[in-house]
Amino acid sequence: MRFSILLFFVLSAAFLKAQNYSIKASVLIWVETQESPASITLNWIADPDATNYYVFRKTKSATSWGSFIANVSKDSTRYVDKNVEVGKGYEYRVSKVSPVSNGFGYVYAGIKLPETDSRGSILLLVDSLVNVSLKTEIDIWKADVSNESWNVLTYVPTSKNTVVEIRTKIADLKRSNPDLKSVFILGHVKVPYSGDIAPDGHTDHVGAWPCDSYYGELDGSWTDVIVDDVSAGRAANKNIPGDGKFDQSSLPSDVDLEVGRVDFFNMPAFSKSEIELLRSYLNKNHKWRTGQINAVRRGIVLDNFNFAGEAFGQSGMKNFSSFFGPSNVEYGNYRDSLLKKSYLWSYGAGGGWYEGAGGISTTQNMAVDSLQSVFTFLFGSYFGDWDSPNNFLRAALASGTILSNAWSGRPLWSMHYMAMGDHIGLCGKLSINNSSLYQAGFGARSTHVALMGDPSLIMYPIAAPETLEAVETGPHIDLKWRKSNEATHGYNVYRRITGNSIYEVSARNVMDTFYRDMCPFNGFKYEYLVRAVKLETTASGSFYNLSAGVRDTLTKVLSVTPKADFTFTKDYEFVHLKSESKNSRSVKWIIGKDTLAATEVDAVLDCDKSPQSICLIAIGDCDEDYTCKSISFDCSIPKISKIKIDSILCHGDKAAIEIEDLIGADPFSFKWSTGETSNKIANLVAGNYDVTITSAKNTNKVYNFNIVEPASLNANYSIRSATPGKNDGGISNLIITGGVAPYTFKILNENPDSLKAGDYNLIITDANNCTTTIKITIPVRTATINPDASFEIYPTIAKEYLYIKYKNQSAIRKMRLLNLQGVTIRDISTSESRIYIGKLSPGWYVIQCITAKGTEDVRFEKL
């Protein structure tokens, strides 16, 4: 959206001759966006008197601006913010520094901001006579706002209800409906008055002014005991203690609810009655919401005051620029322009009286004119006191297509959120509560600030889809509708159960004109709402805009619930399963750890788990059902129940294996690893033998047998020599190996520990009664074995001392004492003839002599 200096001068012919302070006090901003990489560019019209510009940024909910993010030179007309994300909103303030007039501009910008699905609850506060007389039109309005996802509450006060009672009721409704956001006053519901003020600066107008904010401010203290002022020229403005008019000139606290009023009471300048004027308003309200009124997206401003100090028209200039861009904002005649052309927004200010503003228009003109604007601001003396007869501010709502009006100038109104889809009531509440967050001017937070019109209105209504039809199809509800030509991004589908206040999102961006709501619960009455989605681009960026919706209601009654059942046939562990389920579109079998999906399945059950539980889940369109059955069965797999194994008992014997009986599906066949095919094999040596047994169902199992053969019996022992003529010989340290322990041994008719020299048979028997005979010889004990040895020892069986006799001492190089493993116990000197052996363990030892000829060993036994 580009704007040239030439276009800027077109804004006003007056600008060529003198300063236009509505423009000078404004920074006329518009935005350009880029999605990838994401950036938001703020553009503004250069002011030749500016010295520099400050750019601030905050989130929408932040209550202060903080420090500026950029200080831009006077010659620059743009700022690029690259620290942004698609789908997030950012609020900017550009402050202009100038010796002529400082200026401000505001914009709420973003790239593809998400749609607003629900705006909360709105209270229709309607006069009792109006409620009866305009039932049809009111019902249409309720339907329209419901189609925009508002939840409508209604309160009809009687003529006897005081403003205090009405406010108390509103507070009660807020407590029971926390999402209550707006109050739409329709008709001449009692008007609260408050304060001792004259916002228009006239001394004859000091006193209490109308104060609809009283109905929106729910937790502050309002009193009627202080102000005592009867100086006002209009009786309604006189304020004395106890008269029902409040003392407060400023809000005691922020207003909690948005409040807008449409009230044509006491408007004799119009030929139509109050009721007919309200009927006309509601009818054009409906046409605006449903796209039957097409307003050109531009604005026009005329500020006949042109005060340098306050610049009332900046409420139009800066807001309209953020809506449409400066190239679509004109500075020109208010009434004449609106009679000839359409402007979505308009602003007019001039010296005023209760029924008009100089150079703008009058109530009498409004009664006959058909002005082509939807949202307007008017400012001037007296008529901001809007409860007066033939009041000019209220009169605008009865002219042409105008739906909203406010006395904007004292204070200034900030409406820039509306550029991105927000409703006017939100901006009205923001402006009423504002003191310094936005440029406010004189009269900020004063009790007189009020919105004339429906607070739920938005700037960019788009064509809705038509003729939604909800039809029950089995367990589902099918929705069909006629398309909207503006649904660039499809349709959002919403649903709520009758009685609930909020619609829930069922689907987003449905690109067809059909949607199936899968499996809603039976017995509930469902309300469906379908809204077109359009990516809307404005001078502030882009956002997803929702149309009003089209609705239909249906009570879910059909039920198609699946019922799981199955049959089975079994042959041993082989089972055939067949689903007999009703109303199922698929089934799922659970068999142990396995999951199968078919109407009929064949399964092999686990033979170790009989009986086994089999479950079937029947899956319908919406529900599931299941059933489980326990199946007992015999197993076909061969299982040996009786076997005979002839093991190898003694070394050298043979074994045999015979399978005598089996459980399973007979007859059985056998195949041994040795090649045999009978149930018995024999003459087996030690080793592993496998047999594969196959049943009549061709199931098999392999059994393994390990044949073990004991090792041959053997013995290690020591021989103790016998003294000639004595039976002091024997065997000791006997260690038996092989066979199967435990063992017994014997020498026939002899004691193995007391033997004479000679030959004997040692007979060993193991646990399996296997025997072996070992021949042993008990030698005669002598002093030395070798008569040519270099030494002799005596005795060869000793307990404490061993004696050595050397034969050729000079030939001996070395002597030492060894055990039978050859380990040296100690060296022996040739000077030693007696060796002490008392500390040696009992057993056999060796005296070793090393000579030039070799090694000589002589054994002895230590007792």
C-alpha positions in Angstrom: 0.0 0.0 0.0 2.0 3.0 -1.3 1.3 6.7 -0.7 2.9 9.7 -2.4 3.5 13.2 -1.2 1.1 14.4 -4.0 -1.7 12.3 -2.5 -1.0 13.7 0.9 -1.6 17.3 -0.3 -4.9 16.2 -1.8 -6.1 15.5 1.8 -7.1 19.1 2.2 -7.1 22.2 0.1 -6.9 24.1 3.3 -3.6 22.5 4.0 -2.1 24.4 1.2 -2.9 27.7 2.9 -2.5 27.0 6.6 -1.5 24.3 9.0 -4.0 21.5 9.5 -3.5 20.5 13.1 -5.6 17.3 12.8 -2.8 16.2 10.4 0.1 17.8 12.2 -0.9 16.1 15.5 -1.0 12.7 13.8 1.5 10.3 12.4 -0.3 8.7 9.5 0.9 5.1 9.6 0.3 2.2 7.3 1.9 -1.2 7.3 3.5 -3.5 4.7 4.3 -7.1 5.7 6.5 -9.9 4.4 5.9 -13.5 5.4 9.3 -15.0 4.7 11.5 -13.9 6.2 8.9 -12.3 8.4 9.0 -8.6 8.7 6.6 -5.7 9.4 7.4 -2.3 7.8 5.9 0.8 9.3 5.4 3.6 6.8 4.3 7.1 7.6 3.9 10.5 5.8 6.8 12.8 6.3 6.2 16.0 8.2 8.7 18.8 7.0 8.6 20.3 10.5 9.6 17.0 12.3 13.0 16.7 13.9 12.9 13.0 14.5 10.6 10.0 15.2 10.5 7.5 18.0 9.2 4.0 17.4 7.8 2.0 20.3 6.4 -1.6 20.4 4.4 -3.6 22.9 2.1 -6.6 23.1 -1.6 -6.0 22.9 -2.1 -6.8 26.6 0.8 -4.7 27.8 -0.1 -1.5 29.8 2.9 0.5 29.0 5.2 1.2 26.1 8.6 1.0 27.7 11.6 2.3 25.9 11.6 3.1 22.2 13.0 0.5 19.9 14.1 3.0 17.2 15.1 6.7 16.9 14.4 7.5 13.3 15.7 10.7 11.6 13.4 13.3 10.3 14.0 12.4 6.7 13.0 8.7 7.2 9.5 7.6 6.6 9.7 3.9 7.5 10.9 1.4 10.0 11.4 -2.3 9.3 10.8 -4.6 12.3 12.4 -8.0 11.5 11.9 -9.4 15.0 8.4 -10.7 14.4 6.6 -14.0 13.9 3.8 -14.9 11.6 0.6 -15.3 13.5 1.5 -12.9 16.3 0.3 -9.3 16.8 2.4 -6.3 17.6 1.3 -2.9 18.6 3.3 0.1 17.6 3.4 3.8 18.5 5.3 6.3 16.4 5.9 9.6 18.2 6.9 12.6 16.1 8.9 15.4 17.6 8.2 18.8 16.0 8.4 22.5 17.1 5.0 23.1 15.5 3.1 20.1 16.9 4.2 16.8 18.3 2.3 13.9 16.8 1.4 10.3 17.5 0.3 7.4 15.4 -0.8 3.9 16.5 -1.2 0.6 14.7 -1.8 -3.0 15.7 0.0 -5.0 13.1 0.5 -8.6 12.3 1.0 -11.2 9.6 -1.9 -13.8 9.3 -3.2 -13.3 12.7 -5.5 -16.1 13.8 -9.3 -15.7 13.7 -11.4 -14.9 16.7 -13.6 -18.0 17.3 -15.6 -16.6 20.1 -16.1 -13.0 21.4 -17.8 -14.1 24.7 -21.2 -13.1 25.9 -23.2 -9.9 25.2 -26.0 -8.6 27.3 -29.0 -7.1 25.5 -30.3 -4.5 27.9 -33.6 -3.7 26.3 -36.5 -1.4 27.2 -39.6 -3.4 28.0 -41.8 -1.6 25.4 -39.1 -2.0 22.7 -38.7 -5.7 23.6 -42.4 -6.3 22.9 -42.8 -4.0 19.9 -39.7 -5.2 18.1 -39.7 -8.9 18.9 -39.0 -10.0 15.3 -36.2 -7.5 14.7 -34.7 -8.3 18.1 -34.8 -12.0 17.3 -33.0 -11.4 14.1 -30.3 -9.4 15.9 -29.9 -12.2 18.4 -29.5 -14.7 15.6 -27.0 -12.4 13.8 -24.7 -12.0 16.8 -25.1 -15.7 17.7 -24.0 -16.4 14.1 -20.8 -14.4 15.0 -20.2 -16.7 18.0 -21.5 -14.2 20.6 -23.5 -15.8 23.4 -26.6 -13.6 24.0 -28.0 -12.8 27.4 -31.1 -10.6 27.8 -32.3 -8.4 30.6 -35.5 -6.4 30.3 -35.7 -3.9 33.2 -39.1 -2.4 34.1 -39.8 1.3 34.3 -39.7 1.0 38.1 -36.1 -0.3 38.1 -33.5 2.3 39.2 -30.1 2.7 37.6 -28.6 1.1 40.8 -30.9 -1.9 40.5 -30.0 -2.3 36.8 -26.3 -2.1 37.5 -26.7 -4.6 40.3 -28.4 -7.0 37.9 -25.6 -6.6 35.3 -23.0 -7.3 38.0 -25.0 -10.5 39.0 -25.0 -11.6 35.3 -21.3 -10.9 35.1 -20.6 -13.1 38.1 -22.7 -16.0 36.6 -21.3 -15.5 33.1 -17.6 -14.6 33.5 -17.2 -14.3 29.7 -19.7 -11.4 29.6 -17.9 -8.7 27.6 -20.5 -6.2 26.2 -23.8 -4.5 27.1 -26.0 -3.4 24.2 -28.6 -0.9 25.5 -31.6 -0.8 23.1 -34.2 1.8 23.7 -34.7 4.3 26.5 -33.4 2.2 29.4 -32.8 4.6 32.3 -29.9 6.9 31.8 -27.4 7.3 34.6 -26.0 10.8 35.2 -22.8 11.6 37.0 -20.3 14.3 37.8 -19.9 18.1 38.0 -18.3 18.6 34.6 -18.5 20.6 31.4 -16.3 18.7 28.9 -17.3 21.2 26.2 -16.0 24.1 28.3 -19.3 26.0 28.6 -20.2 27.4 32.0 -23.9 27.0 31.5 -23.3 23.3 30.9 -21.5 22.4 34.2 -23.1 19.5 36.1 -24.0 15.9 35.7 -23.8 14.4 32.2 -25.2 11.1 30.9 -23.0 8.2 32.1 -23.5 4.8 30.5 -20.1 3.9 31.9 -21.9 3.4 35.2 -23.4 0.2 33.7 -20.0 -1.0 32.6 -18.0 -0.2 35.8 -19.0 -2.9 38.3 -16.6 -2.6 41.3 -16.1 1.1 41.9 -17.8 3.3 44.5 -20.4 5.7 43.2 -21.8 8.2 45.6 -24.6 10.8 45.6 -23.7 13.0 48.6 -21.2 15.6 47.6 -22.0 17.5 44.4 -24.4 20.4 44.8 -24.5 22.3 41.6 -27.6 23.8 40.0 -25.9 26.2 37.6 -26.5 24.3 34.5 -29.0 25.7 31.9 -30.4 22.2 31.3 -32.4 20.8 34.2 -31.1 17.3 33.6 -27.5 18.5 34.3 -28.3 19.9 37.8 -26.8 17.7 40.4 -27.6 17.8 44.1 -27.1 15.3 46.9 -29.7 12.5 46.9 -31.2 13.2 43.5 -30.1 9.9 42.0 -27.2 11.5 40.1 -23.7 10.5 41.1 -20.9 12.7 42.3 -18.1 11.1 40.3 -16.6 13.2 37.4 -14.0 10.6 36.7 -14.3 6.8 36.6 -13.7 5.3 40.1 -12.0 2.4 38.4 -11.7 0.9 34.9 -14.9 0.0 33.2 -15.3 -3.8 33.2 -17.8 -4.1 30.3 -18.1 -2.5 26.9 -21.3 -0.5 26.7 -23.1 0.9 23.6 -26.5 2.5 23.4 -29.1 3.0 20.6 -31.8 5.3 22.0 -34.2 7.4 19.9 -36.3 8.6 22.8 -37.5 12.3 22.5 -36.4 12.8 18.9 -39.4 14.8 17.4 -37.3 16.1 14.5 -37.8 12.7 12.9 -41.1 11.8 11.3 -40.7 8.3 12.5 -41.6 7.2 16.0 -39.0 6.0 18.5 -40.0 2.4 17.8 -39.8 2.8 14.0 -36.4 4.5 14.3 -35.2 1.5 16.4 -36.7 -0.9 13.8 -34.9 0.9 11.0 -31.6 0.7 13.0 -31.9 -3.0 13.6 -32.8 -3.6 10.0 -29.7 -1.8 8.7 -27.7 -3.5 11.5 -28.8 -6.8 10.0 -28.0 -5.7 6.5 -24.5 -4.6 7.5 -23.7 -7.9 9.2 -24.9 -9.9 6.3 -23.1 -8.0 3.6 -26.1 -6.2 2.1 -24.5 -2.8 2.8 -21.3 -2.3 1.0 -19.3 0.6 2.3 -16.1 1.8 0.5 -13.1 1.3 2.7 -12.0 4.8 3.2 -12.4 7.7 5.6 -13.2 11.4 5.6 -12.3 14.0 8.2 -13.5 17.6 8.7 -12.3 19.5 11.8 -13.7 23.0 11.6 -12.0 23.9 14.9 -8.4 23.2 13.8 -7.2 23.9 17.3 -3.4 23.6 17.5 -3.6 22.6 21.2 -6.0 19.8 20.8 -6.4 18.9 17.1 -9.8 17.1 17.6 -9.7 15.7 14.1 -6.7 13.5 14.8 -9.2 11.0 16.2 -10.1 10.5 12.6 -6.8 11.0 10.8 -4.6 8.6 12.8 -7.3 5.9 13.2 -8.4 6.0 9.5 -4.8 5.8 8.3 -4.2 2.5 10.2 -7.5 1.2 8.7 -7.1 2.2 5.1 -3.7 3.9 4.5 -3.4 7.6 4.1 -4.2 7.5 0.4 -7.7 6.5 1.4 -8.3 9.2 3.9 -9.7 12.5 2.7 -9.9 15.9 4.4 -13.2 17.4 3.1 -16.8 18.4 3.6 -18.6 16.0 6.0 -22.3 16.2 4.9 -21.8 16.9 1.3 -19.3 14.1 0.9 -21.4 11.5 2.7 -24.4 12.4 0.6 -22.5 11.8 -2.6 -20.1 8.9 -1.8 -19.6 6.0 0.6 -17.1 6.2 3.4 -16.8 3.4 5.9 -15.5 5.9 8.5 -16.2 9.6 8.9 -15.3 12.4 11.4 -16.9 15.8 11.8 -16.2 18.5 14.3 -17.5 22.1 14.6 -18.9 24.6 17.0 -22.0 22.9 18.3 -25.3 23.0 20.0 -27.6 20.2 21.2 -28.9 19.6 17.7 -25.9 20.2 15.4 -22.3 21.1 14.7 -21.2 24.1 12.6 -20.2 23.2 9.1 -21.0 19.5 9.8 -24.8 18.9 10.0 -27.9 19.1 12.2 -30.4 16.8 13.7 -32.9 18.1 11.2 -30.7 17.3 8.3 -30.0 13.8 9.8 -33.8 13.3 9.8 -34.0 13.6 6.0 -30.4 12.8 4.9 -29.2 9.3 4.0 -25.5 9.6 4.9 -23.3 6.9 3.4 -21.1 6.0 6.4 -21.2 3.2 8.9 -18.9 4.4 11.7 -18.7 8.1 12.5 -17.3 10.4 15.1 -18.9 13.8 15.8 -17.6 16.6 18.1 -18.8 20.0 19.2 -20.3 21.8 22.1 -23.4 20.6 24.0 -24.5 17.5 22.0 -22.0 15.3 23.8 -24.6 15.6 26.5 -26.5 13.0 24.5 -29.7 12.5 26.5 -31.1 15.8 25.4 -34.1 16.1 23.0 -33.3 15.9 19.3 -29.7 15.2 20.3 -27.3 15.4 17.3 -25.1 12.5 18.5 -28.0 10.1 18.7 -29.6 11.5 15.5 -26.7 10.3 13.4 -27.7 6.7 14.1 -31.0 7.3 12.3 -29.3 8.6 9.1 -28.5 6.5 6.1 -26.2 3.5 6.9 -24.6 5.0 10.1 -24.5 2.4 12.9 -22.1 3.9 15.4 -21.1 7.3 16.8 -19.1 8.8 19.6 -18.2 12.3 20.8 -14.5 12.0 20.0 -12.3 15.0 20.7 -12.5 15.3 24.5 -11.1 12.8 24.9 -9.6 11.3 21.7 -10.6 7.8 20.8 -8.2 5.0 19.8 -9.7 2.6 17.4 -6.7 1.0 15.6 -7.5 -2.5 16.8 -10.5 -2.6 14.6 -8.2 -2.7 11.5 -7.4 -6.3 12.5 -10.9 -7.5 13.1 -11.7 -6.4 16.7 -15.2 -5.1 17.4 -16.0 -1.5 18.2 -17.0 -2.1 21.8 -13.5 -3.3 22.6 -12.0 -0.1 21.3 -14.6 1.9 23.0 -13.8 0.4 26.4 -10.1 0.9 25.6 -10.7 4.6 24.9 -12.9 5.1 28.0 -10.3 3.6 30.3 -7.4 5.3 28.6 -5.5 8.0 30.4 -1.9 8.0 29.0 -1.3 4.8 27.1 -2.6 6.5 24.0 -2.8 10.3 23.3 -6.0 11.2 25.1 -6.3 15.0 25.4 -8.7 16.7 27.6 -11.5 14.7 29.3 -9.6 11.4 29.7 -11.5 8.9 32.0 -14.3 11.4 32.4 -17.7 9.9 33.2 -19.3 11.4 30.1 -17.5 9.2 27.5 -19.9 6.9 25.7 -20.5 4.9 22.6 -23.7 5.3 20.6 -24.4 2.1 18.7 -24.2 -1.6 18.8 -20.8 -2.5 20.6 -20.5 -5.8 18.7 -20.0 -4.3 15.3 -16.9 -5.0 13.2 -15.5 -3.2 10.2 -15.1 -6.0 7.7 -18.1 -8.4 7.6 -17.9 -10.9 4.8 -20.5 -13.0 3.0 -21.6 -15.9 5.0 -22.4 -19.4 3.7 -26.1 -20.2 3.3 -28.7 -22.8 4.1 -26.8 -25.1 6.5 -28.5 -28.5 6.7 -27.7 -31.0 9.4 -28.7 -34.6 8.7 -28.2 -37.7 10.8 -26.4 -40.4 8.8 -26.0 -43.5 10.9 -23.8 -42.7 13.8 -22.7 -39.4 12.2 -24.2 -36.0 11.5 -23.5 -34.7 8.0 -23.5 -31.0 7.4 -24.1 -29.4 4.0 -24.2 -25.7 3.1 -24.1 -23.3 0.2 -20.7 -21.7 -0.4 -19.6 -18.1 0.3 -17.8 -16.4 -2.5 -15.4 -14.8 0.0 -14.3 -18.1 1.7 -10.7 -17.8 0.5 -9.6 -20.2 3.2 -12.6 -22.5 3.5 -14.9 -22.8 6.4 -14.7 -23.3 10.1 -17.2 -25.6 11.7 -18.3 -25.1 15.3 -20.6 -27.1 17.5 -22.2 -26.7 20.9 -24.7 -28.7 22.9 -27.9 -26.7 23.4 -27.6 -24.9 26.7 -23.9 -24.3 26.5 -22.8 -20.7 25.8 -19.6 -21.3 23.8 -19.2 -23.0 20.5 -16.3 -25.4 20.2 -14.2 -25.7 17.1 -14.9 -29.0 15.2 -12.9 -28.3 12.1 -10.9 -25.4 10.6 -10.4 -24.5 6.9 -12.8 -27.1 5.5 -12.4 -26.5 1.8 -15.6 -28.3 0.7 -19.2 -27.4 1.5 -19.6 -30.7 3.3 -18.5 -31.9 6.7 -19.1 -35.0 8.6 -19.3 -34.8 12.4 -18.1 -38.2 13.4 -19.7 -40.0 16.3 -21.5 -37.3 18.4 -23.1 -38.7 21.5 -26.7 -39.8 21.3 -29.5 -38.0 23.0 -28.0 -34.5 22.8 -29.3 -31.6 20.8 -26.4 -30.1 18.8 -26.2 -26.6 17.4 -23.9 -26.3 14.4 -22.4 -23.1 13.1 -20.4 -22.8 9.8 -18.4 -19.6 9.1 -16.5 -18.7 6.0 -12.8 -17.9 6.5 -11.1 -15.1 4.5 -7.5 -13.9 4.7 -8.2 -10.1 5.1 -5.5 -7.6 4.3 -5.7 -4.0 5.6 -3.4 -1.1 6.2 -2.3 -2.8 9.4 -1.4 -6.2 8.1 -3.4 -9.4 7.5 -5.6 -11.6 9.6 -8.1 -14.4 9.2 -11.5 -12.9 9.1 -14.7 -14.9 9.9 -18.0 -14.3 8.3 -21.2 -14.5 10.3 -22.2 -18.1 10.4 -25.1 -20.2 9.2 -26.7 -22.5 11.9 -28.7 -25.6 12.2 -29.8 -27.7 15.1 -30.3 -31.5 15.3 -31.0 -34.0 18.1 -28.9 -37.1 17.7 -31.2 -40.2 18.0 -29.8 -43.0 15.8 -27.5 -45.5 17.5 -25.5 -48.1 15.7 -23.6 -49.9 18.4 -21.4 -52.9 17.5 -21.9 -56.2 19.3 -18.9 -58.5 19.4 -19.3 -62.3 19.0 -17.5 -65.2 17.4 -17.5 -69.0 16.8 -14.6 -71.4 16.6 -13.6 -74.9 15.6 -10.5 -76.6 17.0 -8.3 -79.5 16.1 -5.7 -79.8 18.8 -4.0 -76.4 19.1 -5.2 -75.4 15.6 -8.3 -73.2 15.8 -10.4 -71.5 13.2 -12.1 -68.3 14.4 -15.0 -66.6 12.7 -16.5 -63.2 13.7 -20.3 -63.2 14.1 -20.2 -59.5 15.2 -23.0 -57.1 14.4 -22.7 -53.5 13.3 -19.0 -53.6 13.0 -16.9 -52.3 10.1 -13.8 -54.2 11.2 -12.7 -56.6 13.9 -9.5 -57.2 15.8 -8.5 -60.5 17.4 -6.3 -60.6 20.5 -4.5 -64.0 20.7 -1.8 -63.9 23.3 0.7 -61.3 22.2 -0.6 -61.4 18.6 -3.2 -59.1 17.0 -4.9 -60.1 13.9 -7.4 -58.3 11.7 -9.8 -60.3 9.6 -13.3 -61.6 9.8 -12.0 -65.2 9.8 -8.6 -66.3 11.0 -6.7 -69.5 11.6 -4.5 -69.5 14.6 -2.1 -71.8 16.4 -2.5 -71.7 20.1 0.3 -71.9 22.7 0.4 -75.5 23.9 1.8 -74.2 27.2 -1.4 -72.1 27.8 -4.4 -74.3 27.8 -7.0 -73.2 28.3 -6.3 -69.9 26.4 -8.3 -66.8 26.3 -9.1 -65.3 22.9 -10.7 -61.9 22.6 -12.5 -60.2 19.7 -12.9 -56.4 19.4 -15.7 -55.4 17.1 -15.1 -51.9 15.8 -18.0 -49.8 14.7 -18.0 -46.3 13.1 -18.1 -44.8 16.5 -18.0 -47.4 19.3 -16.2 -50.6 20.1 -17.4 -53.8 21.8 -15.4 -56.8 22.8 -15.9 -60.4 24.0 -13.4 -63.0 25.3 -13.8 -66.8 25.3 -11.6 -69.4 27.1 -10.7 -72.4 24.8 -9.4 -75.7 26.2 -7.5 -77.9 23.8 -5.1 -80.8 23.5 -1.7 -80.3 22.0 -0.6 -82.2 18.9 3.1 -81.7 19.5 4.7 -85.0 20.6 5.5 -85.1 24.3 7.4 -88.0 25.8 5.4 -89.4 28.8 7.5 -92.6 29.4 11.1 -93.3 28.4 13.7 -96.0 29.3 17.4 -95.1 29.1 20.0 -97.8 29.8 23.1 -95.7 30.6 26.8 -96.7 30.5 27.7 -97.7 34.0 31.3 -98.8 33.4 34.0 -97.6 31.0 33.7 -99.5 27.8 30.1 -100.5 28.1 27.2 -99.5 25.7 23.9 -97.6 26.3 20.4 -97.9 24.9 17.3 -95.5 24.6 13.7 -96.5 24.3 10.7 -94.1 24.0 7.9 -96.1 25.5 4.9 -93.7 25.4 4.0 -90.2 24.1 1.2 -87.7 24.3 0.0 -85.8 21.2 -1.5 -86.5 17.8 -0.6 -90.1 17.0 0.7 -92.0 15.1 4.2 -90.7 15.5 7.3 -91.1 13.4 10.9 -91.0 14.7 14.2 -89.9 13.1 17.4 -90.2 15.2 20.6 -88.4 14.5 22.1 -91.8 14.0 19.7 -92.6 11.1 17.4 -95.0 12.9 13.7 -94.5 12.6 12.3 -96.6 15.4 11.4 -95.6 18.9 14.5 -97.4 20.2 18.3 -97.3 19.6 21.0 -99.4 21.2 24.8 -100.0 21.4 25.4 -96.4 22.0 28.8 -95.0 23.0 29.2 -91.7 24.9 27.9 -88.7 23.0 24.8 -86.5 22.1 21.8 -88.2 20.3 18.8 -86.2 18.9 15.5 -87.6 17.9 12.9 -85.7 15.9 9.4 -86.9 16.7 6.7 -85.9 14.3 3.0 -86.2 15.0 0.1 -87.0 12.7 -0.6 -83.2 12.5 2.9 -82.8 11.1 4.0 -81.0 14.3 7.3 -82.1 15.7 9.6 -81.7 18.6 13.3 -82.5 18.9 14.5 -84.2 22.0 18.2 -84.5 22.9 19.9 -87.1 25.0 23.4 -87.0 26.3 25.0 -90.4 26.9 27.9 -90.1 29.4 30.6 -92.8 29.7 32.6 -92.9 33.0 36.4 -92.7 32.6 38.5 -95.8 33.2 39.3 -96.4 36.8 42.9 -95.5 37.8 44.9 -94.6 40.8 47.9 -92.6 41.9 49.7 -93.7 45.1 53.0 -93.8 47.0 54.9 -97.1 47.8 56.6 -97.4 51.2 59.4 -100.0 51.1 59.5 -102.7 53.6 62.4 -103.5 56.0 63.8 -106.9 55.3 61.9 -109.4 57.4 59.2 -106.9 58.4 55.7 -106.0 57.2 56.3 -102.2 57.5 55.8 -101.6 53.8 52.6 -100.3 52.2 50.8 -97.8 50.0 49.9 -94.2 50.9 48.5 -91.1 49.3 46.1 -93.1 47.2 44.1 -91.0 44.8 41.5 -92.8 42.6 40.2 -91.3 39.4 37.6 -92.4 36.8 34.5 -94.4 37.3 31.8 -92.9 39.6 32.6 -92.0 43.2 32.5 -93.1 46.0 35.2 -95.8 45.7 36.4 -98.8 47.7 39.8 -100.5 47.4 41.4 -103.6 48.9 44.4 -106.0 48.6 43.1 -109.5 49.1 43.7 -110.9 52.6 46.1 -108.1 53.3 46.2 -104.8 55.1 47.4 -102.1 52.5 49.2 -100.3 55.3 51.2 -103.2 56.6 52.8 -105.2 53.8 56.0 -107.2 53.5 58.2 -106.8 50.4 56.6 -108.5 47.5 53.9 -108.2 44.7 50.2 -107.5 45.3 46.9 -106.8 43.4 45.2 -103.6 44.4 41.4 -104.0 43.6 39.4 -100.7 43.2 35.6 -100.7 43.0 33.4 -97.6 42.1 29.7 -96.7 42.9 28.5 -98.6 39.8 30.3 -101.7 41.0 32.8 -101.4 38.2 36.3 -102.7 39.2 39.9 -102.6 38.1 43.0 -104.4 39.4 46.4 -102.7 39.7 49.6 -104.7 40.3 51.9 -103.1 42.9 55.4 -104.1 44.3 56.6 -103.4 47.8 60.4 -103.2 47.6 63.0 -104.0 50.3 64.3 -100.9 52.0 68.1 -100.4 51.3 70.5 -97.5 52.2 71.1 -96.5 48.6 69.8 -97.6 45.3 73.1 -97.1 43.4 76.3 -98.7 44.8 78.4 -96.4 42.6 76.7 -93.3 43.9 78.7 -90.5 45.4 76.8 -90.7 48.6 74.5 -92.8 50.7 71.6 -91.9 53.0 70.2 -93.7 56.0 67.6 -94.4 57.1 65.4 -94.1 54.0 62.4 -93.8 56.3 63.1 -91.2 58.9 61.2 -88.8 61.2 63.7 -86.2 62.5 67.2 -86.8 61.1 68.7 -88.1 57.9 72.3 -89.1 57.7 74.6 -88.7 54.6 77.8 -90.7 53.9 79.9 -89.2 51.1 82.0 -91.6 49.0 83.7 -89.1 46.7 83.2 -85.8 48.3 85.5 -83.9 46.0 83.5 -84.9 42.8 80.3 -83.4 44.2 79.5 -79.9 42.8 76.1 -79.4 44.5 73.6 -81.1 46.7 70.0 -80.2 47.5 66.8 -81.4 49.1 63.8 -81.6 46.7 60.1 -82.6 47.0 58.7 -85.0 44.5 57.6 -82.1 42.2 61.3 -81.1 41.9 61.0 -78.0 43.9 64.2 -77.2 45.9 63.5 -77.1 49.6 67.1 -76.2 50.6 70.7 -76.6 49.5 73.0 -79.1 51.3 76.6 -78.4 52.0 79.1 -81.3 51.6 80.3 -80.6 55.1 76.8 -81.7 56.4 76.6 -85.3 57.5 73.3 -84.9 59.4 70.2 -83.1 58.1 67.2 -82.1 60.3 63.9 -83.1 58.6 61.6 -82.8 61.6 59.6 -79.9 60.2 58.9 -81.5 56.8 55.4 -82.7 56.1 55.1 -86.5 55.9 55.7 -87.9 52.4 58.5 -88.7 49.9 61.5 -86.5 49.2 64.7 -86.6 47.2 68.3 -85.9 48.0 69.9 -84.8 44.7 73.6 -84.8 44.0 75.1 -83.0 41.0 78.5 -84.2 39.7 80.5 -83.9 36.6 79.0 -87.2 35.4 75.4 -86.0 35.9 72.7 -86.1 38.5 72.1 -88.7 41.2 68.8 -88.9 43.1 68.0 -90.9 46.3 64.5 -90.9 47.7 63.5 -91.1 51.3 60.2 -91.1 53.2 59.5 -88.7 56.0 57.2 -90.0 58.6 
